[in-house]
């Protein structure tokens, strides 16, 4: 085990592996930071449209009042 660790630390393979993993994690969190607010906004817009349709149905007498 010590031989393997010595070879990895001497060749820079561990640094390359760490940097690629770190860049993947940064990309993942950056993507989530952009996607989650967009999905939240889309969910609010959808629920607003559904609530508006429910109110119009009640107003025109198509649905009973809750």
HTML snippet that shows the backbone in 3Dmol.js (N, CA, C, O; Angstrom):
<script src="https://3Dmol.org/build/3Dmol-min.js"></script>
<div id="view" style="width:600px;height:400px;position:relative"></div>
<script>
const pdb = `
ATOM      1  N   UNK A   1       0.830  -1.184   0.000  1.00  0.00           N
ATOM      2  CA  UNK A   1       0.000   0.000   0.000  1.00  0.00           C
ATOM      3  C   UNK A   1       0.882   1.258   0.000  1.00  0.00           C
ATOM      4  O   UNK A   1       0.602   2.233  -0.698  1.00  0.00           O
ATOM      5  N   UNK A   2       1.934   1.209   0.788  1.00  0.00           N
ATOM      6  CA  UNK A   2       2.840   2.361   0.857  1.00  0.00           C
ATOM      7  C   UNK A   2       3.491   2.615  -0.502  1.00  0.00           C
ATOM      8  O   UNK A   2       3.673   3.767  -0.895  1.00  0.00           O
ATOM      9  N   UNK A   3       3.840   1.552  -1.218  1.00  0.00           N
ATOM     10  CA  UNK A   3       4.435   1.711  -2.547  1.00  0.00           C
ATOM     11  C   UNK A   3       3.470   2.420  -3.510  1.00  0.00           C
ATOM     12  O   UNK A   3       3.866   3.304  -4.271  1.00  0.00           O
ATOM     13  N   UNK A   4       2.233   2.022  -3.459  1.00  0.00           N
ATOM     14  CA  UNK A   4       1.232   2.626  -4.346  1.00  0.00           C
ATOM     15  C   UNK A   4       1.069   4.106  -4.024  1.00  0.00           C
ATOM     16  O   UNK A   4       1.025   4.939  -4.929  1.00  0.00           O
ATOM     17  N   UNK A   5       0.979   4.433  -2.735  1.00  0.00           N
ATOM     18  CA  UNK A   5       0.837   5.829  -2.344  1.00  0.00           C
ATOM     19  C   UNK A   5       2.062   6.643  -2.727  1.00  0.00           C
ATOM     20  O   UNK A   5       1.937   7.793  -3.149  1.00  0.00           O
ATOM     21  N   UNK A   6       3.242   6.057  -2.584  1.00  0.00           N
ATOM     22  CA  UNK A   6       4.461   6.771  -2.972  1.00  0.00           C
ATOM     23  C   UNK A   6       4.486   7.031  -4.477  1.00  0.00           C
ATOM     24  O   UNK A   6       4.887   8.110  -4.913  1.00  0.00           O
ATOM     25  N   UNK A   7       4.064   6.057  -5.265  1.00  0.00           N
ATOM     26  CA  UNK A   7       4.046   6.236  -6.721  1.00  0.00           C
ATOM     27  C   UNK A   7       3.031   7.303  -7.128  1.00  0.00           C
ATOM     28  O   UNK A   7       3.303   8.122  -8.006  1.00  0.00           O
ATOM     29  N   UNK A   8       1.860   7.291  -6.486  1.00  0.00           N
ATOM     30  CA  UNK A   8       0.848   8.281  -6.814  1.00  0.00           C
ATOM     31  C   UNK A   8       1.289   9.679  -6.427  1.00  0.00           C
ATOM     32  O   UNK A   8       1.086  10.628  -7.183  1.00  0.00           O
ATOM     33  N   UNK A   9       1.886   9.812  -5.266  1.00  0.00           N
ATOM     34  CA  UNK A   9       2.286  11.147  -4.822  1.00  0.00           C
ATOM     35  C   UNK A   9       3.481  11.658  -5.617  1.00  0.00           C
ATOM     36  O   UNK A   9       3.629  12.869  -5.780  1.00  0.00           O
ATOM     37  N   UNK A  10       4.321  10.784  -6.108  1.00  0.00           N
ATOM     38  CA  UNK A  10       5.490  11.212  -6.864  1.00  0.00           C
ATOM     39  C   UNK A  10       5.167  11.599  -8.294  1.00  0.00           C
ATOM     40  O   UNK A  10       5.840  12.463  -8.858  1.00  0.00           O
ATOM     41  N   UNK A  11       4.157  10.987  -8.898  1.00  0.00           N
ATOM     42  CA  UNK A  11       3.883  11.235 -10.314  1.00  0.00           C
ATOM     43  C   UNK A  11       2.918  12.382 -10.556  1.00  0.00           C
ATOM     44  O   UNK A  11       2.772  12.826 -11.695  1.00  0.00           O
ATOM     45  N   UNK A  12       2.272  12.862  -9.546  1.00  0.00           N
ATOM     46  CA  UNK A  12       1.299  13.933  -9.735  1.00  0.00           C
ATOM     47  C   UNK A  12      -0.073  13.427 -10.138  1.00  0.00           C
ATOM     48  O   UNK A  12      -0.957  14.223 -10.453  1.00  0.00           O
ATOM     49  N   UNK A  13      -0.265  12.103 -10.132  1.00  0.00           N
ATOM     50  CA  UNK A  13      -1.572  11.541 -10.515  1.00  0.00           C
ATOM     51  C   UNK A  13      -2.643  11.923  -9.502  1.00  0.00           C
ATOM     52  O   UNK A  13      -3.792  12.164  -9.869  1.00  0.00           O
ATOM     53  N   UNK A  14      -2.268  11.976  -8.231  1.00  0.00           N
ATOM     54  CA  UNK A  14      -3.252  12.339  -7.201  1.00  0.00           C
ATOM     55  C   UNK A  14      -3.702  13.782  -7.398  1.00  0.00           C
ATOM     56  O   UNK A  14      -4.875  14.102  -7.202  1.00  0.00           O
ATOM     57  N   UNK A  15      -2.783  14.642  -7.782  1.00  0.00           N
ATOM     58  CA  UNK A  15      -3.138  16.040  -8.017  1.00  0.00           C
ATOM     59  C   UNK A  15      -4.076  16.161  -9.210  1.00  0.00           C
ATOM     60  O   UNK A  15      -5.040  16.925  -9.169  1.00  0.00           O
ATOM     61  N   UNK A  16      -3.796  15.411 -10.271  1.00  0.00           N
ATOM     62  CA  UNK A  16      -4.672  15.431 -11.438  1.00  0.00           C
ATOM     63  C   UNK A  16      -6.046  14.898 -11.127  1.00  0.00           C
ATOM     64  O   UNK A  16      -7.048  15.438 -11.594  1.00  0.00           O
ATOM     65  N   UNK A  17      -6.102  13.846 -10.346  1.00  0.00           N
ATOM     66  CA  UNK A  17      -7.387  13.274  -9.946  1.00  0.00           C
ATOM     67  C   UNK A  17      -8.154  14.247  -9.077  1.00  0.00           C
ATOM     68  O   UNK A  17      -9.353  14.449  -9.270  1.00  0.00           O
ATOM     69  N   UNK A  18      -7.469  14.848  -8.122  1.00  0.00           N
ATOM     70  CA  UNK A  18      -8.130  15.796  -7.223  1.00  0.00           C
ATOM     71  C   UNK A  18      -8.656  16.998  -7.985  1.00  0.00           C
ATOM     72  O   UNK A  18      -9.775  17.447  -7.736  1.00  0.00           O
ATOM     73  N   UNK A  19      -7.861  17.528  -8.913  1.00  0.00           N
ATOM     74  CA  UNK A  19      -8.301  18.712  -9.650  1.00  0.00           C
ATOM     75  C   UNK A  19      -9.488  18.397 -10.559  1.00  0.00           C
ATOM     76  O   UNK A  19     -10.379  19.231 -10.719  1.00  0.00           O
ATOM     77  N   UNK A  20      -9.507  17.210 -11.153  1.00  0.00           N
ATOM     78  CA  UNK A  20     -10.649  16.867 -12.011  1.00  0.00           C
ATOM     79  C   UNK A  20     -11.912  16.661 -11.191  1.00  0.00           C
ATOM     80  O   UNK A  20     -13.001  17.048 -11.617  1.00  0.00           O
ATOM     81  N   UNK A  21     -11.774  16.053 -10.014  1.00  0.00           N
ATOM     82  CA  UNK A  21     -12.938  15.863  -9.137  1.00  0.00           C
ATOM     83  C   UNK A  21     -13.433  17.218  -8.639  1.00  0.00           C
ATOM     84  O   UNK A  21     -14.637  17.472  -8.596  1.00  0.00           O
ATOM     85  N   UNK A  22     -12.501  18.078  -8.268  1.00  0.00           N
ATOM     86  CA  UNK A  22     -12.879  19.398  -7.771  1.00  0.00           C
ATOM     87  C   UNK A  22     -13.570  20.220  -8.857  1.00  0.00           C
ATOM     88  O   UNK A  22     -14.551  20.907  -8.573  1.00  0.00           O
ATOM     89  N   UNK A  23     -13.083  20.162 -10.078  1.00  0.00           N
ATOM     90  CA  UNK A  23     -13.736  20.911 -11.151  1.00  0.00           C
ATOM     91  C   UNK A  23     -15.136  20.359 -11.423  1.00  0.00           C
ATOM     92  O   UNK A  23     -16.051  21.122 -11.734  1.00  0.00           O
ATOM     93  N   UNK A  24     -15.310  19.040 -11.309  1.00  0.00           N
ATOM     94  CA  UNK A  24     -16.642  18.455 -11.477  1.00  0.00           C
ATOM     95  C   UNK A  24     -17.600  18.902 -10.399  1.00  0.00           C
ATOM     96  O   UNK A  24     -18.769  19.168 -10.678  1.00  0.00           O
ATOM     97  N   UNK A  25     -17.120  18.989  -9.171  1.00  0.00           N
ATOM     98  CA  UNK A  25     -17.970  19.426  -8.060  1.00  0.00           C
ATOM     99  C   UNK A  25     -18.353  20.891  -8.236  1.00  0.00           C
ATOM    100  O   UNK A  25     -19.503  21.263  -8.007  1.00  0.00           O
ATOM    101  N   UNK A  26     -17.399  21.722  -8.642  1.00  0.00           N
ATOM    102  CA  UNK A  26     -17.686  23.144  -8.858  1.00  0.00           C
ATOM    103  C   UNK A  26     -18.707  23.300  -9.980  1.00  0.00           C
ATOM    104  O   UNK A  26     -19.630  24.104  -9.853  1.00  0.00           O
ATOM    105  N   UNK A  27     -18.567  22.560 -11.066  1.00  0.00           N
ATOM    106  CA  UNK A  27     -19.522  22.622 -12.170  1.00  0.00           C
ATOM    107  C   UNK A  27     -20.913  22.180 -11.709  1.00  0.00           C
ATOM    108  O   UNK A  27     -21.913  22.797 -12.077  1.00  0.00           O
ATOM    109  N   UNK A  28     -20.978  21.120 -10.910  1.00  0.00           N
ATOM    110  CA  UNK A  28     -22.252  20.595 -10.414  1.00  0.00           C
ATOM    111  C   UNK A  28     -22.974  21.652  -9.580  1.00  0.00           C
ATOM    112  O   UNK A  28     -24.165  21.893  -9.776  1.00  0.00           O
ATOM    113  N   UNK A  29     -22.253  22.284  -8.647  1.00  0.00           N
ATOM    114  CA  UNK A  29     -22.895  23.284  -7.795  1.00  0.00           C
ATOM    115  C   UNK A  29     -23.241  24.539  -8.579  1.00  0.00           C
ATOM    116  O   UNK A  29     -24.250  25.179  -8.283  1.00  0.00           O
ATOM    117  N   UNK A  30     -22.448  24.908  -9.560  1.00  0.00           N
ATOM    118  CA  UNK A  30     -22.765  26.055 -10.393  1.00  0.00           C
ATOM    119  C   UNK A  30     -24.026  25.789 -11.204  1.00  0.00           C
ATOM    120  O   UNK A  30     -24.870  26.672 -11.354  1.00  0.00           O
ATOM    121  N   UNK A  31     -24.155  24.581 -11.722  1.00  0.00           N
ATOM    122  CA  UNK A  31     -25.352  24.212 -12.475  1.00  0.00           C
ATOM    123  C   UNK A  31     -26.579  24.218 -11.578  1.00  0.00           C
ATOM    124  O   UNK A  31     -27.637  24.711 -11.969  1.00  0.00           O
ATOM    125  N   UNK A  32     -26.441  23.670 -10.376  1.00  0.00           N
ATOM    126  CA  UNK A  32     -27.570  23.681  -9.446  1.00  0.00           C
ATOM    127  C   UNK A  32     -27.966  25.095  -9.062  1.00  0.00           C
ATOM    128  O   UNK A  32     -29.152  25.386  -8.907  1.00  0.00           O
ATOM    129  N   UNK A  33     -26.991  25.971  -8.907  1.00  0.00           N
ATOM    130  CA  UNK A  33     -27.288  27.352  -8.547  1.00  0.00           C
ATOM    131  C   UNK A  33     -28.090  28.048  -9.638  1.00  0.00           C
ATOM    132  O   UNK A  33     -28.834  28.984  -9.343  1.00  0.00           O
ATOM    133  N   UNK A  34     -27.961  27.623 -10.874  1.00  0.00           N
ATOM    134  CA  UNK A  34     -28.719  28.222 -11.970  1.00  0.00           C
ATOM    135  C   UNK A  34     -30.046  27.513 -12.219  1.00  0.00           C
ATOM    136  O   UNK A  34     -31.016  28.151 -12.629  1.00  0.00           O
ATOM    137  N   UNK A  35     -30.104  26.221 -11.981  1.00  0.00           N
ATOM    138  CA  UNK A  35     -31.297  25.442 -12.323  1.00  0.00           C
ATOM    139  C   UNK A  35     -32.379  25.548 -11.254  1.00  0.00           C
ATOM    140  O   UNK A  35     -33.559  25.667 -11.584  1.00  0.00           O
ATOM    141  N   UNK A  36     -32.001  25.508  -9.994  1.00  0.00           N
ATOM    142  CA  UNK A  36     -33.004  25.476  -8.924  1.00  0.00           C
ATOM    143  C   UNK A  36     -33.881  26.730  -8.904  1.00  0.00           C
ATOM    144  O   UNK A  36     -35.100  26.594  -8.792  1.00  0.00           O
ATOM    145  N   UNK A  37     -33.324  27.954  -9.007  1.00  0.00           N
ATOM    146  CA  UNK A  37     -34.230  29.112  -9.047  1.00  0.00           C
ATOM    147  C   UNK A  37     -35.154  29.109 -10.263  1.00  0.00           C
ATOM    148  O   UNK A  37     -36.301  29.545 -10.168  1.00  0.00           O
ATOM    149  N   UNK A  38     -34.669  28.624 -11.398  1.00  0.00           N
ATOM    150  CA  UNK A  38     -35.510  28.560 -12.591  1.00  0.00           C
ATOM    151  C   UNK A  38     -36.671  27.599 -12.384  1.00  0.00           C
ATOM    152  O   UNK A  38     -37.807  27.904 -12.748  1.00  0.00           O
ATOM    153  N   UNK A  39     -36.389  26.443 -11.802  1.00  0.00           N
ATOM    154  CA  UNK A  39     -37.456  25.474 -11.543  1.00  0.00           C
ATOM    155  C   UNK A  39     -38.439  25.995 -10.504  1.00  0.00           C
ATOM    156  O   UNK A  39     -39.642  25.761 -10.622  1.00  0.00           O
ATOM    157  N   UNK A  40     -37.949  26.692  -9.495  1.00  0.00           N
ATOM    158  CA  UNK A  40     -38.841  27.268  -8.481  1.00  0.00           C
ATOM    159  C   UNK A  40     -39.773  28.297  -9.097  1.00  0.00           C
ATOM    160  O   UNK A  40     -40.968  28.325  -8.802  1.00  0.00           O
ATOM    161  N   UNK A  41     -39.218  29.138  -9.950  1.00  0.00           N
ATOM    162  CA  UNK A  41     -40.039  30.149 -10.609  1.00  0.00           C
ATOM    163  C   UNK A  41     -41.079  29.504 -11.520  1.00  0.00           C
ATOM    164  O   UNK A  41     -42.226  29.948 -11.569  1.00  0.00           O
ATOM    165  N   UNK A  42     -40.681  28.463 -12.237  1.00  0.00           N
ATOM    166  CA  UNK A  42     -41.629  27.764 -13.105  1.00  0.00           C
ATOM    167  C   UNK A  42     -42.738  27.115 -12.286  1.00  0.00           C
ATOM    168  O   UNK A  42     -43.897  27.117 -12.701  1.00  0.00           O
ATOM    169  N   UNK A  43     -42.393  26.562 -11.130  1.00  0.00           N
ATOM    170  CA  UNK A  43     -43.412  25.966 -10.262  1.00  0.00           C
ATOM    171  C   UNK A  43     -44.399  26.992  -9.738  1.00  0.00           C
ATOM    172  O   UNK A  43     -45.598  26.725  -9.658  1.00  0.00           O
ATOM    173  N   UNK A  44     -43.889  28.178  -9.377  1.00  0.00           N
ATOM    174  CA  UNK A  44     -44.788  29.237  -8.910  1.00  0.00           C
ATOM    175  C   UNK A  44     -45.704  29.705 -10.028  1.00  0.00           C
ATOM    176  O   UNK A  44     -46.891  29.938  -9.803  1.00  0.00           O
ATOM    177  N   UNK A  45     -45.165  29.843 -11.226  1.00  0.00           N
ATOM    178  CA  UNK A  45     -45.989  30.279 -12.349  1.00  0.00           C
ATOM    179  C   UNK A  45     -47.073  29.254 -12.653  1.00  0.00           C
ATOM    180  O   UNK A  45     -48.215  29.623 -12.927  1.00  0.00           O
ATOM    181  N   UNK A  46     -46.727  27.971 -12.608  1.00  0.00           N
ATOM    182  CA  UNK A  46     -47.711  26.920 -12.872  1.00  0.00           C
ATOM    183  C   UNK A  46     -48.805  26.925 -11.807  1.00  0.00           C
ATOM    184  O   UNK A  46     -49.989  26.820 -12.129  1.00  0.00           O
ATOM    185  N   UNK A  47     -48.411  27.048 -10.539  1.00  0.00           N
ATOM    186  CA  UNK A  47     -49.422  27.022  -9.485  1.00  0.00           C
ATOM    187  C   UNK A  47     -50.308  28.268  -9.559  1.00  0.00           C
ATOM    188  O   UNK A  47     -51.499  28.204  -9.256  1.00  0.00           O
ATOM    189  N   UNK A  48     -49.720  29.411  -9.966  1.00  0.00           N
ATOM    190  CA  UNK A  48     -50.529  30.627 -10.113  1.00  0.00           C
ATOM    191  C   UNK A  48     -51.587  30.436 -11.196  1.00  0.00           C
ATOM    192  O   UNK A  48     -52.741  30.823 -11.009  1.00  0.00           O
ATOM    193  N   UNK A  49     -51.204  29.846 -12.320  1.00  0.00           N
ATOM    194  CA  UNK A  49     -52.162  29.621 -13.396  1.00  0.00           C
ATOM    195  C   UNK A  49     -53.265  28.663 -12.963  1.00  0.00           C
ATOM    196  O   UNK A  49     -54.427  28.848 -13.325  1.00  0.00           O
ATOM    197  N   UNK A  50     -52.911  27.649 -12.198  1.00  0.00           N
ATOM    198  CA  UNK A  50     -53.922  26.689 -11.730  1.00  0.00           C
ATOM    199  C   UNK A  50     -54.880  27.354 -10.740  1.00  0.00           C
ATOM    200  O   UNK A  50     -56.085  27.106 -10.777  1.00  0.00           O
ATOM    201  N   UNK A  51     -54.344  28.197  -9.859  1.00  0.00           N
ATOM    202  CA  UNK A  51     -55.219  28.887  -8.909  1.00  0.00           C
ATOM    203  C   UNK A  51     -56.142  29.855  -9.627  1.00  0.00           C
ATOM    204  O   UNK A  51     -57.305  30.003  -9.252  1.00  0.00           O
ATOM    205  N   UNK A  52     -55.634  30.509 -10.647  1.00  0.00           N
ATOM    206  CA  UNK A  52     -56.465  31.434 -11.422  1.00  0.00           C
ATOM    207  C   UNK A  52     -57.577  30.673 -12.132  1.00  0.00           C
ATOM    208  O   UNK A  52     -58.712  31.146 -12.184  1.00  0.00           O
ATOM    209  N   UNK A  53     -57.271  29.512 -12.672  1.00  0.00           N
ATOM    210  CA  UNK A  53     -58.293  28.706 -13.345  1.00  0.00           C
ATOM    211  C   UNK A  53     -59.351  28.238 -12.356  1.00  0.00           C
ATOM    212  O   UNK A  53     -60.538  28.208 -12.681  1.00  0.00           O
ATOM    213  N   UNK A  54     -58.923  27.872 -11.147  1.00  0.00           N
ATOM    214  CA  UNK A  54     -59.899  27.459 -10.123  1.00  0.00           C
ATOM    215  C   UNK A  54     -60.833  28.616  -9.768  1.00  0.00           C
ATOM    216  O   UNK A  54     -62.044  28.430  -9.643  1.00  0.00           O
ATOM    217  N   UNK A  55     -60.266  29.800  -9.609  1.00  0.00           N
ATOM    218  CA  UNK A  55     -61.098  30.957  -9.254  1.00  0.00           C
ATOM    219  C   UNK A  55     -62.087  31.302 -10.364  1.00  0.00           C
ATOM    220  O   UNK A  55     -63.241  31.636 -10.097  1.00  0.00           O
ATOM    221  N   UNK A  56     -61.623  31.219 -11.611  1.00  0.00           N
ATOM    222  CA  UNK A  56     -62.532  31.501 -12.718  1.00  0.00           C
ATOM    223  C   UNK A  56     -63.646  30.460 -12.799  1.00  0.00           C
ATOM    224  O   UNK A  56     -64.792  30.788 -13.105  1.00  0.00           O
ATOM    225  N   UNK A  57     -63.299  29.204 -12.523  1.00  0.00           N
ATOM    226  CA  UNK A  57     -64.325  28.158 -12.514  1.00  0.00           C
ATOM    227  C   UNK A  57     -65.375  28.407 -11.455  1.00  0.00           C
ATOM    228  O   UNK A  57     -66.563  28.184 -11.686  1.00  0.00           O
ATOM    229  N   UNK A  58     -64.942  28.867 -10.292  1.00  0.00           N
ATOM    230  CA  UNK A  58     -65.891  29.182  -9.216  1.00  0.00           C
ATOM    231  C   UNK A  58     -66.718  30.409  -9.605  1.00  0.00           C
ATOM    232  O   UNK A  58     -67.929  30.435  -9.385  1.00  0.00           O
ATOM    233  N   UNK A  59     -66.073  31.418 -10.177  1.00  0.00           N
ATOM    234  CA  UNK A  59     -66.764  32.646 -10.561  1.00  0.00           C
ATOM    235  C   UNK A  59     -67.853  32.382 -11.598  1.00  0.00           C
ATOM    236  O   UNK A  59     -68.948  32.938 -11.507  1.00  0.00           O
ATOM    237  N   UNK A  60     -67.552  31.532 -12.583  1.00  0.00           N
ATOM    238  CA  UNK A  60     -68.545  31.247 -13.633  1.00  0.00           C
ATOM    239  C   UNK A  60     -69.519  30.146 -13.234  1.00  0.00           C
ATOM    240  O   UNK A  60     -70.393  29.791 -14.025  1.00  0.00           O
ATOM    241  N   UNK A  61     -69.394  29.600 -12.039  1.00  0.00           N
ATOM    242  CA  UNK A  61     -70.335  28.599 -11.574  1.00  0.00           C
ATOM    243  C   UNK A  61     -70.050  27.195 -12.057  1.00  0.00           C
ATOM    244  O   UNK A  61     -70.914  26.325 -11.942  1.00  0.00           O
ATOM    245  N   UNK A  62     -68.889  26.947 -12.585  1.00  0.00           N
ATOM    246  CA  UNK A  62     -68.547  25.621 -13.073  1.00  0.00           C
ATOM    247  C   UNK A  62     -68.056  24.701 -11.951  1.00  0.00           C
ATOM    248  O   UNK A  62     -68.107  23.477 -12.073  1.00  0.00           O
ATOM    249  N   UNK A  63     -67.593  25.288 -10.887  1.00  0.00           N
ATOM    250  CA  UNK A  63     -67.085  24.503  -9.761  1.00  0.00           C
ATOM    251  C   UNK A  63     -67.729  25.000  -8.486  1.00  0.00           C
ATOM    252  O   UNK A  63     -68.041  26.185  -8.363  1.00  0.00           O
ATOM    253  N   UNK A  64     -67.930  24.095  -7.530  1.00  0.00           N
ATOM    254  CA  UNK A  64     -68.503  24.557  -6.252  1.00  0.00           C
ATOM    255  C   UNK A  64     -67.429  25.282  -5.423  1.00  0.00           C
ATOM    256  O   UNK A  64     -66.229  25.052  -5.574  1.00  0.00           O
ATOM    257  N   UNK A  65     -67.913  26.159  -4.552  1.00  0.00           N
ATOM    258  CA  UNK A  65     -66.977  26.833  -3.664  1.00  0.00           C
ATOM    259  C   UNK A  65     -66.403  25.854  -2.675  1.00  0.00           C
ATOM    260  O   UNK A  65     -67.109  24.960  -2.210  1.00  0.00           O
ATOM    261  N   UNK A  66     -65.096  26.007  -2.332  1.00  0.00           N
ATOM    262  CA  UNK A  66     -64.503  25.063  -1.356  1.00  0.00           C
ATOM    263  C   UNK A  66     -65.013  25.293   0.046  1.00  0.00           C
ATOM    264  O   UNK A  66     -64.614  24.587   0.972  1.00  0.00           O
TER     265      UNK A  66
END
`;
const viewer = $3Dmol.createViewer("view");
viewer.addModel(pdb, "pdb");
viewer.setStyle({}, {cartoon: {color: "spectrum"}});
viewer.zoomTo();
viewer.render();
</script>
